């Protein structure tokens, strides 16, 4: 992995500051969660991109406890976001796909077979209601923070119906498939978010703000001033549009941080950053490369840098441990002095010993449309595990996922092009045992 010189120098200084035990706070910290939508793990300046400019996220990374090897629990938006909110893996919270079971519009091979279907009508709305009811059986970060006096706001992507189903006290999404009015955030306005922050400060309330804009998610329609910067650098027009969308998103991150500074809340606010899943433009057509990114078990679909910042309290450092999106919830609850569910799947990202001794992180991939609500195994396509430098991918045998197990050394082969399963049978067996102990897929 190739990091920018600025980021490396920043972290060289930061690493001399020691471990991450936060300084005591006199009041509960505010929390801003920034969640990128459909962005590859290496499409940032600080993660080594030669062309894409992300100065605001780069600066946040340099000020954060940064985990370059962060992982989502799934490479689809809805299951991934549900894990962030609940601190549970997909097979536990039950949101195994983006949409409920519906009759497919047309069949296609491989990962794209389950995409599509009627996203309206009684069958669809009843399925969504059933899915939301299942989701509500898991603990939710906003609801647990409310017990500590927090107010909370949902903006952007949200799949679980009305914002209240996630325990938010306020929100933009009123119930449609993946965001309705909430999808205006970032692309059209930041006012609902900045107004909420100012109001919470005036009322003396600690807040949780969920900023999950549909950016850089398609439609890739960035301002021309940004698109012009990438037309001569990107391999295709649609790649240029995706790259420009990332910089547009980065500008909104800078604007929100500027508002925190204006309100004098910078040192009182924890910022967490992660992407919900990856995206690699298809080189031959203006679509995503489903085989290597979104909807796939490869790092192009599931890996994302994970950042935790709290100026004056959390010392900036970059750590190579693999971590998971399920770690966000217990970390934030502990920092807020709130109750941490005993049956959660994550660890505290500030606990160096827990990070050092955790043997692996794992996750799964599933069909776009859920096969059977309440039966996670029915929608399963792949399970995967990352232990140190090694990654194992195991097919389910279902839903067109029938390949033999694959094994990669991520340190030597970040693009996962060289399968070492045949050359490393003992390691393969060892990791397979760990993966089955995590979840057997049945």
RANORKA-V143575 format. One record per residue. N is the residue number from 1. RES is the residue in three letters. SS is DSSP state (H for helix, E for strand, L for the rest). OMEGA is omega in radians with two decimals (* if undefined). Layout:
n->N res->RES ss->SS omega->OMEGA
n->N res->RES ss->SS omega->OMEGA
This chain:
n->1 res->UNK ss->L omega->-3.04
n->2 res->UNK ss->L omega->-3.12
n->3 res->UNK ss->L omega->3.11
n->4 res->UNK ss->L omega->3.14
n->5 res->UNK ss->H omega->3.14
n->6 res->UNK ss->H omega->-3.10
n->7 res->UNK ss->H omega->3.14
n->8 res->UNK ss->H omega->3.13
n->9 res->UNK ss->H omega->3.13
n->10 res->UNK ss->H omega->-3.08
n->11 res->UNK ss->H omega->3.06
n->12 res->UNK ss->H omega->3.08
n->13 res->UNK ss->H omega->-3.06
n->14 res->UNK ss->H omega->-3.06
n->15 res->UNK ss->H omega->3.12
n->16 res->UNK ss->H omega->-3.06
n->17 res->UNK ss->H omega->3.07
n->18 res->UNK ss->L omega->-3.04
n->19 res->UNK ss->L omega->-2.83
n->20 res->UNK ss->L omega->-3.08
n->21 res->UNK ss->L omega->-3.05
n->22 res->UNK ss->L omega->3.02
n->23 res->UNK ss->L omega->-3.10
n->24 res->UNK ss->L omega->3.10
n->25 res->UNK ss->L omega->-3.11
n->26 res->UNK ss->L omega->3.11
n->27 res->UNK ss->L omega->-3.14
n->28 res->UNK ss->L omega->-3.12
n->29 res->UNK ss->L omega->2.93
n->30 res->UNK ss->E omega->-3.12
n->31 res->UNK ss->E omega->3.01
n->32 res->UNK ss->E omega->3.09
n->33 res->UNK ss->E omega->3.12
n->34 res->UNK ss->E omega->-3.05
n->35 res->UNK ss->E omega->3.07
n->36 res->UNK ss->E omega->-3.03
n->37 res->UNK ss->E omega->3.12
n->38 res->UNK ss->L omega->3.14
n->39 res->UNK ss->L omega->-3.11
n->40 res->UNK ss->L omega->-3.04
n->41 res->UNK ss->L omega->-3.08
n->42 res->UNK ss->L omega->3.13
n->43 res->UNK ss->L omega->3.10
n->44 res->UNK ss->L omega->3.04
n->45 res->UNK ss->L omega->-3.05
n->46 res->UNK ss->L omega->3.08
n->47 res->UNK ss->L omega->2.98
n->48 res->UNK ss->L omega->3.12
n->49 res->UNK ss->L omega->-3.14
n->50 res->UNK ss->L omega->-2.99
n->51 res->UNK ss->L omega->-3.02
n->52 res->UNK ss->L omega->-3.10
n->53 res->UNK ss->L omega->3.12
n->54 res->UNK ss->L omega->-3.02
n->55 res->UNK ss->H omega->-3.10
n->56 res->UNK ss->H omega->3.08
n->57 res->UNK ss->H omega->3.05
n->58 res->UNK ss->H omega->3.13
n->59 res->UNK ss->H omega->3.09
n->60 res->UNK ss->H omega->3.14
n->61 res->UNK ss->H omega->-3.14
n->62 res->UNK ss->H omega->-3.13
n->63 res->UNK ss->L omega->-2.96
n->64 res->UNK ss->L omega->2.80
n->65 res->UNK ss->E omega->-2.91
n->66 res->UNK ss->E omega->3.11
n->67 res->UNK ss->E omega->3.14
n->68 res->UNK ss->L omega->-3.13
n->69 res->UNK ss->L omega->3.01
n->70 res->UNK ss->E omega->-3.13
n->71 res->UNK ss->E omega->2.94
n->72 res->UNK ss->L omega->-3.14
n->73 res->UNK ss->L omega->-3.08
n->74 res->UNK ss->L omega->-3.14
n->75 res->UNK ss->L omega->2.98
n->76 res->UNK ss->L omega->-3.02
n->77 res->UNK ss->H omega->-2.99
n->78 res->UNK ss->H omega->3.09
n->79 res->UNK ss->H omega->-3.13
n->80 res->UNK ss->H omega->-3.14
n->81 res->UNK ss->H omega->3.12
n->82 res->UNK ss->H omega->3.10
n->83 res->UNK ss->H omega->3.11
n->84 res->UNK ss->H omega->-3.09
n->85 res->UNK ss->H omega->-3.02
n->86 res->UNK ss->H omega->-3.04
n->87 res->UNK ss->L omega->-3.12
n->88 res->UNK ss->L omega->3.05
n->89 res->UNK ss->L omega->-2.99
n->90 res->UNK ss->H omega->-3.10
n->91 res->UNK ss->H omega->3.11
n->92 res->UNK ss->H omega->3.12
n->93 res->UNK ss->H omega->2.96
n->94 res->UNK ss->L omega->3.11
n->95 res->UNK ss->L omega->-2.96
n->96 res->UNK ss->L omega->3.11
n->97 res->UNK ss->L omega->3.14
n->98 res->UNK ss->L omega->-3.04
n->99 res->UNK ss->E omega->3.11
n->100 res->UNK ss->L omega->3.13
n->101 res->UNK ss->L omega->3.06
n->102 res->UNK ss->L omega->3.09
n->103 res->UNK ss->L omega->-3.11
n->104 res->UNK ss->L omega->3.10
n->105 res->UNK ss->L omega->3.05
n->106 res->UNK ss->L omega->-3.13
n->107 res->UNK ss->L omega->3.07
n->108 res->UNK ss->L omega->-3.07
n->109 res->UNK ss->L omega->2.98
n->110 res->UNK ss->H omega->-3.02
n->111 res->UNK ss->H omega->-3.04
n->112 res->UNK ss->H omega->-3.05
n->113 res->UNK ss->L omega->-3.05
n->114 res->UNK ss->L omega->3.11
n->115 res->UNK ss->L omega->3.10
n->116 res->UNK ss->L omega->-3.08
n->117 res->UNK ss->L omega->-3.12
n->118 res->UNK ss->L omega->-3.12
n->119 res->UNK ss->L omega->3.08
n->120 res->UNK ss->L omega->-3.14
n->121 res->UNK ss->L omega->-3.04
n->122 res->UNK ss->H omega->-3.12
n->123 res->UNK ss->H omega->-3.10
n->124 res->UNK ss->H omega->-3.09
n->125 res->UNK ss->H omega->3.09
n->126 res->UNK ss->H omega->3.11
n->127 res->UNK ss->H omega->3.10
n->128 res->UNK ss->H omega->3.12
n->129 res->UNK ss->H omega->3.10
n->130 res->UNK ss->H omega->-3.13
n->131 res->UNK ss->H omega->3.11
n->132 res->UNK ss->H omega->3.12
n->133 res->UNK ss->H omega->3.09
n->134 res->UNK ss->H omega->3.13
n->135 res->UNK ss->H omega->-3.08
n->136 res->UNK ss->L omega->3.09
n->137 res->UNK ss->L omega->3.10
n->138 res->UNK ss->L omega->3.06
n->139 res->UNK ss->L omega->-3.11
n->140 res->UNK ss->L omega->-3.07
n->141 res->UNK ss->H omega->-3.13
n->142 res->UNK ss->H omega->-3.12
n->143 res->UNK ss->H omega->3.13
n->144 res->UNK ss->H omega->3.08
n->145 res->UNK ss->H omega->3.11
n->146 res->UNK ss->H omega->3.09
n->147 res->UNK ss->L omega->3.09
n->148 res->UNK ss->L omega->3.09
n->149 res->UNK ss->L omega->-3.13
n->150 res->UNK ss->L omega->2.85
n->151 res->UNK ss->E omega->-3.04
n->152 res->UNK ss->E omega->-3.12
n->153 res->UNK ss->E omega->3.01
n->154 res->UNK ss->E omega->2.97
n->155 res->UNK ss->E omega->3.06
n->156 res->UNK ss->E omega->-3.06
n->157 res->UNK ss->L omega->3.10
n->158 res->UNK ss->L omega->-3.01
n->159 res->UNK ss->L omega->-2.96
n->160 res->UNK ss->L omega->3.09
n->161 res->UNK ss->L omega->3.13
n->162 res->UNK ss->L omega->-3.10
n->163 res->UNK ss->H omega->-3.11
n->164 res->UNK ss->H omega->3.12
n->165 res->UNK ss->H omega->3.07
n->166 res->UNK ss->H omega->3.12
n->167 res->UNK ss->L omega->3.10
n->168 res->UNK ss->L omega->3.10
n->169 res->UNK ss->L omega->3.06
n->170 res->UNK ss->E omega->3.11
n->171 res->UNK ss->E omega->3.12
n->172 res->UNK ss->L omega->-3.05
n->173 res->UNK ss->L omega->-3.05
n->174 res->UNK ss->L omega->3.04
n->175 res->UNK ss->L omega->-3.11
n->176 res->UNK ss->L omega->-2.86
n->177 res->UNK ss->L omega->-3.06
n->178 res->UNK ss->L omega->2.99
n->179 res->UNK ss->L omega->-3.03
n->180 res->UNK ss->H omega->-3.07
n->181 res->UNK ss->H omega->-3.14
n->182 res->UNK ss->H omega->-3.08
n->183 res->UNK ss->H omega->3.05
n->184 res->UNK ss->H omega->-3.05
n->185 res->UNK ss->E omega->3.13
n->186 res->UNK ss->L omega->-3.11
n->187 res->UNK ss->L omega->-3.07
n->188 res->UNK ss->L omega->-3.04
n->189 res->UNK ss->E omega->2.95
n->190 res->UNK ss->L omega->-3.01
n->191 res->UNK ss->H omega->3.13
n->192 res->UNK ss->H omega->-3.13
n->193 res->UNK ss->H omega->-3.10
n->194 res->UNK ss->H omega->3.09
n->195 res->UNK ss->H omega->3.12
n->196 res->UNK ss->H omega->3.13
n->197 res->UNK ss->H omega->-3.14
n->198 res->UNK ss->H omega->-3.12
n->199 res->UNK ss->H omega->3.12
n->200 res->UNK ss->H omega->3.09
n->201 res->UNK ss->H omega->-3.13
n->202 res->UNK ss->H omega->-3.12
n->203 res->UNK ss->H omega->-3.14
n->204 res->UNK ss->L omega->-3.09
n->205 res->UNK ss->L omega->2.96
n->206 res->UNK ss->L omega->-3.06
n->207 res->UNK ss->E omega->2.92
n->208 res->UNK ss->E omega->3.11
n->209 res->UNK ss->E omega->-3.14
n->210 res->UNK ss->E omega->3.14
n->211 res->UNK ss->E omega->-3.06
n->212 res->UNK ss->E omega->-3.07
n->213 res->UNK ss->L omega->3.07
n->214 res->UNK ss->L omega->-3.09
n->215 res->UNK ss->L omega->-0.01
n->216 res->UNK ss->E omega->3.12
n->217 res->UNK ss->L omega->3.08
n->218 res->UNK ss->L omega->0.21
n->219 res->UNK ss->L omega->3.12
n->220 res->UNK ss->L omega->-3.08
n->221 res->UNK ss->L omega->-3.08
n->222 res->UNK ss->L omega->3.03
n->223 res->UNK ss->L omega->-3.12
n->224 res->UNK ss->H omega->-3.13
n->225 res->UNK ss->H omega->3.10
n->226 res->UNK ss->H omega->-3.13
n->227 res->UNK ss->H omega->-3.12
n->228 res->UNK ss->H omega->-3.12
n->229 res->UNK ss->H omega->-2.97
n->230 res->UNK ss->H omega->-3.06
n->231 res->UNK ss->L omega->-3.09
n->232 res->UNK ss->L omega->-3.11
n->233 res->UNK ss->L omega->-3.06
n->234 res->UNK ss->L omega->-3.13
n->235 res->UNK ss->L omega->-3.14
n->236 res->UNK ss->L omega->3.10
n->237 res->UNK ss->H omega->-3.11
n->238 res->UNK ss->H omega->3.02
n->239 res->UNK ss->H omega->3.10
n->240 res->UNK ss->H omega->3.13
n->241 res->UNK ss->H omega->3.09
n->242 res->UNK ss->H omega->3.13
n->243 res->UNK ss->H omega->3.13
n->244 res->UNK ss->H omega->3.08
n->245 res->UNK ss->H omega->3.13
n->246 res->UNK ss->H omega->3.12
n->247 res->UNK ss->H omega->3.08
n->248 res->UNK ss->H omega->3.06
n->249 res->UNK ss->H omega->3.13
n->250 res->UNK ss->H omega->3.10
n->251 res->UNK ss->H omega->3.13
n->252 res->UNK ss->H omega->3.06
n->253 res->UNK ss->H omega->3.10
n->254 res->UNK ss->H omega->-3.13
n->255 res->UNK ss->H omega->3.12
n->256 res->UNK ss->H omega->3.11
n->257 res->UNK ss->H omega->3.09
n->258 res->UNK ss->H omega->3.11
n->259 res->UNK ss->H omega->3.06
n->260 res->UNK ss->H omega->3.14
n->261 res->UNK ss->H omega->3.11
n->262 res->UNK ss->H omega->-3.13
n->263 res->UNK ss->L omega->-3.14
n->264 res->UNK ss->L omega->-3.04
n->265 res->UNK ss->L omega->-3.05
n->266 res->UNK ss->H omega->-3.08
n->267 res->UNK ss->H omega->3.12
n->268 res->UNK ss->H omega->-2.98
n->269 res->UNK ss->E omega->2.98
n->270 res->UNK ss->E omega->3.02
n->271 res->UNK ss->E omega->3.04
n->272 res->UNK ss->E omega->3.13
n->273 res->UNK ss->E omega->3.01
n->274 res->UNK ss->E omega->2.98
n->275 res->UNK ss->E omega->-3.09
n->276 res->UNK ss->L omega->3.03
n->277 res->UNK ss->L omega->-3.03
n->278 res->UNK ss->L omega->3.14
n->279 res->UNK ss->L omega->3.00
n->280 res->UNK ss->L omega->-3.14
n->281 res->UNK ss->E omega->3.05
n->282 res->UNK ss->L omega->-3.09
n->283 res->UNK ss->L omega->-3.03
n->284 res->UNK ss->L omega->-3.12
n->285 res->UNK ss->L omega->-3.05
n->286 res->UNK ss->L omega->3.11
n->287 res->UNK ss->L omega->3.08
n->288 res->UNK ss->E omega->3.02
n->289 res->UNK ss->L omega->-3.09
n->290 res->UNK ss->L omega->-3.06
n->291 res->UNK ss->L omega->-3.03
n->292 res->UNK ss->L omega->-3.09
n->293 res->UNK ss->L omega->-3.09
n->294 res->UNK ss->L omega->-3.11
n->295 res->UNK ss->L omega->3.14
n->296 res->UNK ss->L omega->3.09
n->297 res->UNK ss->L omega->3.14
n->298 res->UNK ss->L omega->-3.11
n->299 res->UNK ss->H omega->3.07
n->300 res->UNK ss->H omega->3.13
n->301 res->UNK ss->H omega->-2.97
n->302 res->UNK ss->H omega->-3.09
n->303 res->UNK ss->E omega->3.06
n->304 res->UNK ss->L omega->2.97
n->305 res->UNK ss->L omega->3.13
n->306 res->UNK ss->E omega->-3.06
n->307 res->UNK ss->E omega->3.04
n->308 res->UNK ss->E omega->-3.09
n->309 res->UNK ss->E omega->2.98
n->310 res->UNK ss->L omega->-3.03
n->311 res->UNK ss->L omega->3.13
n->312 res->UNK ss->L omega->-3.09
n->313 res->UNK ss->L omega->3.13
n->314 res->UNK ss->L omega->-3.07
n->315 res->UNK ss->L omega->3.14
n->316 res->UNK ss->L omega->3.09
n->317 res->UNK ss->E omega->3.03
n->318 res->UNK ss->E omega->-3.08
n->319 res->UNK ss->E omega->-3.03
n->320 res->UNK ss->L omega->-3.12
n->321 res->UNK ss->L omega->2.93
n->322 res->UNK ss->L omega->3.11
n->323 res->UNK ss->E omega->-3.01
n->324 res->UNK ss->E omega->3.07
n->325 res->UNK ss->L omega->3.12
n->326 res->UNK ss->L omega->3.11
n->327 res->UNK ss->H omega->-3.07
n->328 res->UNK ss->H omega->-3.06
n->329 res->UNK ss->H omega->-3.13
n->330 res->UNK ss->H omega->3.11
n->331 res->UNK ss->H omega->-3.11
n->332 res->UNK ss->H omega->3.13
n->333 res->UNK ss->H omega->3.13
n->334 res->UNK ss->H omega->3.13
n->335 res->UNK ss->H omega->-3.14
n->336 res->UNK ss->H omega->-3.10
n->337 res->UNK ss->L omega->-3.11
n->338 res->UNK ss->L omega->-3.14
n->339 res->UNK ss->L omega->3.09
n->340 res->UNK ss->L omega->-3.13
n->341 res->UNK ss->L omega->-3.09
n->342 res->UNK ss->L omega->-3.07
n->343 res->UNK ss->L omega->3.11
n->344 res->UNK ss->L omega->-3.08
n->345 res->UNK ss->L omega->-3.05
n->346 res->UNK ss->L omega->3.06
n->347 res->UNK ss->L omega->3.10
n->348 res->UNK ss->L omega->-3.10
n->349 res->UNK ss->L omega->3.07
n->350 res->UNK ss->L omega->-3.11
n->351 res->UNK ss->L omega->-3.07
n->352 res->UNK ss->H omega->-3.13
n->353 res->UNK ss->H omega->3.11
n->354 res->UNK ss->H omega->3.10
n->355 res->UNK ss->H omega->-3.07
n->356 res->UNK ss->H omega->-3.02
n->357 res->UNK ss->H omega->3.12
n->358 res->UNK ss->L omega->-3.02
n->359 res->UNK ss->L omega->-3.08
n->360 res->UNK ss->L omega->2.85
n->361 res->UNK ss->E omega->-3.04
n->362 res->UNK ss->E omega->3.09
n->363 res->UNK ss->E omega->-3.09
n->364 res->UNK ss->E omega->3.04
n->365 res->UNK ss->E omega->-3.03
n->366 res->UNK ss->E omega->-3.14
n->367 res->UNK ss->L omega->3.13
n->368 res->UNK ss->L omega->3.04
n->369 res->UNK ss->E omega->-3.12
n->370 res->UNK ss->L omega->-3.14
n->371 res->UNK ss->L omega->3.13
n->372 res->UNK ss->L omega->3.14
n->373 res->UNK ss->L omega->-3.13
n->374 res->UNK ss->L omega->3.11
n->375 res->UNK ss->L omega->-3.04
n->376 res->UNK ss->H omega->-3.10
n->377 res->UNK ss->H omega->-3.08
n->378 res->UNK ss->H omega->-3.10
n->379 res->UNK ss->H omega->-3.02
n->380 res->UNK ss->E omega->3.00
n->381 res->UNK ss->E omega->-3.13
n->382 res->UNK ss->E omega->2.84
n->383 res->UNK ss->E omega->3.14
n->384 res->UNK ss->E omega->-3.09
n->385 res->UNK ss->E omega->3.04
n->386 res->UNK ss->E omega->3.12
n->387 res->UNK ss->E omega->-3.07
n->388 res->UNK ss->L omega->-3.14
n->389 res->UNK ss->L omega->-2.98
n->390 res->UNK ss->E omega->3.11
n->391 res->UNK ss->E omega->3.11
n->392 res->UNK ss->E omega->3.03
n->393 res->UNK ss->E omega->-3.12
n->394 res->UNK ss->E omega->3.12
n->395 res->UNK ss->E omega->-3.11
n->396 res->UNK ss->L omega->-2.99
n->397 res->UNK ss->L omega->-3.14
n->398 res->UNK ss->L omega->2.95
n->399 res->UNK ss->L omega->3.10
n->400 res->UNK ss->L omega->3.07
n->401 res->UNK ss->L omega->-3.01
n->402 res->UNK ss->L omega->-3.11
n->403 res->UNK ss->L omega->3.04
n->404 res->UNK ss->L omega->3.12
n->405 res->UNK ss->L omega->3.14
n->406 res->UNK ss->E omega->-3.06
n->407 res->UNK ss->E omega->-3.10
n->408 res->UNK ss->E omega->2.97
n->409 res->UNK ss->E omega->-3.02
n->410 res->UNK ss->L omega->3.13
n->411 res->UNK ss->L omega->-3.12
n->412 res->UNK ss->L omega->-2.98
n->413 res->UNK ss->L omega->-3.05
n->414 res->UNK ss->L omega->-3.13
n->415 res->UNK ss->L omega->3.08
n->416 res->UNK ss->L omega->-3.12
n->417 res->UNK ss->L omega->-3.03
n->418 res->UNK ss->L omega->-3.12
n->419 res->UNK ss->L omega->-3.10
n->420 res->UNK ss->L omega->-3.08
n->421 res->UNK ss->L omega->-3.11
n->422 res->UNK ss->L omega->-3.10
n->423 res->UNK ss->L omega->-3.06
n->424 res->UNK ss->L omega->-3.06
n->425 res->UNK ss->H omega->-3.13
n->426 res->UNK ss->H omega->3.11
n->427 res->UNK ss->H omega->3.10
n->428 res->UNK ss->H omega->-3.12
n->429 res->UNK ss->H omega->-3.14
n->430 res->UNK ss->H omega->-3.12
n->431 res->UNK ss->H omega->3.08
n->432 res->UNK ss->H omega->3.11
n->433 res->UNK ss->H omega->3.10
n->434 res->UNK ss->H omega->-3.13
n->435 res->UNK ss->H omega->3.12
n->436 res->UNK ss->H omega->3.08
n->437 res->UNK ss->H omega->3.07
n->438 res->UNK ss->H omega->3.03
n->439 res->UNK ss->L omega->-3.05
n->440 res->UNK ss->L omega->-3.08
n->441 res->UNK ss->L omega->3.12
n->442 res->UNK ss->L omega->*
